[in-house]
Amino acid sequence: MIYITGDKHRDFETIINFCYKKRTSSADILIIVGDVGINYFGDDRDLKLKDELKKMPLTLFCIHGNHEKRPSATGLYTLQKWRGGEAYIEEGYPNLVFAKDGQNYLLGDRQCFVIGGAYSIDKFYRLAKGWQWFADEQPSAQIKADVESQLDELTWQVDVVLTHTAPLKYEPTEVFLPFVNQELVDKSTEEWLGSLESKLIYKKWYCGHYHTEKTVDKIEFLYDSIKIFD
């Protein structure tokens, strides 16, 4: 089985309970559309979490969010072939798979195109507190170019798009925090995704980031719920 869920921010209790209830195995896949939080502190706390998660009877397929370090920046992962694309996998943790932006993966019978990253509206608060913030949280110019090159090769047709944030016109403004000045929020990633979405031929688009659950047109926002990937 293949399942999908939203941001977890290092809290995997719901997933562990889900594995127990559904009697999953490592052959089952759970897609997490960003802010997984496994690579956050860059120290033994991450190692402890990975040691716990590798015991789960489940394979996690993780999209990069904005509250975590890119796997390519940790120095711990190697790119390996995985379901028709390349993914970051660390030795000793084969069930923790991290997507590479701009790759197309075969999940079930669907070709799934991945684009991670977003802007952190809590950036300055985190910096003031001395908490982790990652300067490369959004797609770089090189990543954007690679994504568009891959889409050219695919003639701008995919079955499913998996992103962390959403195209700009689909922003769920009803959940915006009232004390955040949206004029100061960098929405360049959402604008870029919007330019892609306007040209893409796709059947379904999943994203997270906004901590809400709703469906608009072919785009579904995910958060707490764990759903069958359909």
N, C-alpha and C positions, 0 to 999 in steps of 0.2 A: 504494500500500500504506500501511497504518497500523500502526505499531509502538508498543510501550510499554516503559518501563524505570523503574528506581528512581533514588535519589539519586545525583548525579554530583559535587557539591562541586567544580566547576570542572575536573574531569578528564574530557576529551572524547576521549581517545586511542582508547578502545574504540569510540566512536561513529564517529569518523573512519575507523577500520579497517572498521567495519561498512558504511559508505557505499561504500567501495572494493570490498568483497567483493560487496555486493548491487547495485552499480551504480545507486544511488538517484538520484532527481531531486528538485527542489524541490516537485514535486507529491506526493511521499511525506511522511508526517507521522510524527514520533516524539514520543509523549507522555512527558513526564518528570514523575513524581508528587512533585515538590518537592525542595528543596535542590539546585537547578540550579547556583546560585552565580555566575550571570552578573552580577547586581547585588549585589556584595558590598563591594568597597572604596570605591566611589563616586568613583574617580579614573581616571587613564589606564590603570591595570591592567585595569579593566573594559572600557574602550574598546578596548584591544589585543585582548582576548579576543573581543569582539563582531566586530571586524574579521576575526579568523580564522574565526569561526563563520559569518559571512555568505558565506564562500566554499564552505561545505559544500553539496553537492547534496541538501539535506534541509530540511524545515521543522520546527523545534522548537516544540512546544506545551507550555508550562511552567506547572506548578502552583506556587503559592507555598509555600515551606517555612519553616523556622525558622532557617536559616543563610544568609539573604539579605534584602536590603531589598525591601520591597513596591514593585512598579513604579510604583504611584501616588505613592509618596513620593520618587521620584528626580527628578521634574520633567522627565523626558526623554520620556515616553510620552504618547500620546493614545489615547483610547478609539475604536475603530473597529469597524464591523460585521464579524464573522468567523463564518462557518458557523452562522448563526442566533442568535448571541449577540453580546455586546460583549467585545472583548479589547484589551489594551494592546500597541500596536505603535509602535516608534520609527522615525522617518524615517531611511531609509537601511539599515534592517535588517528587511526585510519577512519574512524567514524565521525571525525570532525573535519568537514570539507568546506573550504572557503572559495567562493566564486571569484573569478577574475572578470573585471568589467569588460564588456564587449564580447564575451564568449556566448556561444549558443550551445545549450545542453539538451540532450534528449532525456526527458523525464516522462516515463510512461510512453505514450505515443505522440508526445508534443515537443516541438522544438521551442526551447525557452531561452530568451535573450535577456542578459543581466546587465544592469547599470546601477551601481551603488552610489552612496554619498549624499550629503546634504549639508546645509548650513546650520550651525548651532545657535539658536536664539538665546541660549544661556551662556554664550562664550565668555562675556566679560564678567559674569558672576562667577563662573568656574575659575577664571584667571585670578580674580580677586581673592578667592578662597584657597588658591594654590592647588586646585584640582586639575585633573588631566583635561587638556584640550589639544586637539590634533590639527595642525596647520594645513594638512593635506586632506581634510575631511571631505571637501568637494572634489568632483572630477577635475583634473588638470586639463590644460589645453591638449596635451599629448593623449590623455585618455579619451577626450572628446573626439579627437581626430581618428584614433583607433576605432572607437565605436562607430563613427560614421563610415569609415572604410569597410568595416565588417558588414554593416547594413547595406552598403553598396553591393558587396559580394552576394548578399542574400536577396538582392533586388527589392529591399525594403519590405519583405514579407516574412513574418514569423507567426508562430501560433500564440505564444504567451510572452509578455514582457514582465520581468521581475525587477522592480526598482525599490529604493528606500523611500524617496520622496515622490511627489506626484507632478505631472505637468501643471503649469501655473493656473490654467483656467479651471482646474479641478480642485484647487485648494479648498479644504473644508473650513471656510472662514467662520462658521458658527462655533468652532472649538478654539478659536484664537484666544490667547490670554489677554484680558483687557489692559493689563499694565505693560504690555509689550508694544512699543511703537513700531508698527509694521513698516514705516518708511525707512527705518534703520536696519531692517532685515535684508540680507543679501539673498535675492531670489534668482540669481543668475542660473543656478542649476535647474530650477523649476521652469525658467524661461526657455532654457536649452531643451529640456525634455518636451516642452510644448512644441518646439519647432520640429522635433523628431516625430512626435505623436501625430502631427498634422500630415506627415508624409507616409507614415507606417501603415501597412495593412496587417492587422492583427485580430485575434479572436477574443483575447482577455488580457487585462493588465492588472497586476497585483502590486500594492505598495503598503508601506507602514508609516512611520515617522510622526504622524499626527495624533496618535493615541486615541483613535476613534475607529468605529466599524460602520461602514456604509458602502453602498454601491451606487455609482453614477455612470450611466451609459455602460461601457464595457470595463470600467475601472473599479476595482474593489479595494477598499481600505481595510487593513487588518490590524488587530491589536491583541486582545487576550485570547480570543477563541482559537481553537485548533480545528481546522476544517479539512475535509477531504479535498484534495487538489483535483478540481474538475474543470 
